[in-house]
């Protein structure tokens, strides 16, 4: 099956720094990628929809200046958490929609810990 | 807007016993339905999906689900569970034939299989 790779899988950073998480579709092209956030023992909450070549669409309550999303190519979307704070610590998961079939595939997730 | 309700947050069950995880959805338009499994600190793995056709859908690891349009349900079942089935299970819905819409997830059900 199609593979979506997220990197890094785990990252620890100091408060105030910025962290970039990559989401790559390894064997298919994805015009649309979605970024989710998951708090411990909770469900996935959609943060934003990332479309190749255009600005991301953010869900209500998600700060677009804090969570910068770039979808520069058909196989790569990045989420940058700027000026990270401990409350940004979470599990971030991306999913990519295969361009031809429309099927969704999920990455393995990235766990961010902000000290 | 679509919504998904997973009625049980936790389901304990003895090994080799049958299990049903309940999922109800709400939508004013036709939808696709999905079940995902998440093991600790990992991403989501697709168990099965209903797109069209037969209402009984068989997935991986011996799971199956039945789409019931009149009851707006998509309950997940397994006739005999194993210890390795212990995980978090998410029901999700997306709008039929709409390329850019994300999945909307339920809150999840934690299945604990007891030896």
Interface residues (C-beta under 8 A of the other chain):
Chain A: X6 X32 X34 X41 X42 X43 X44 X46 X49 X51 X91 X93 X95 X97 X102 X104 X106 X107 X108 X109 X111
Chain B: X36 X41 X42 X43 X44 X45 X46 X90 X94 X99 X100 X102 X103 X104 X105 X106 X107 X108 X110
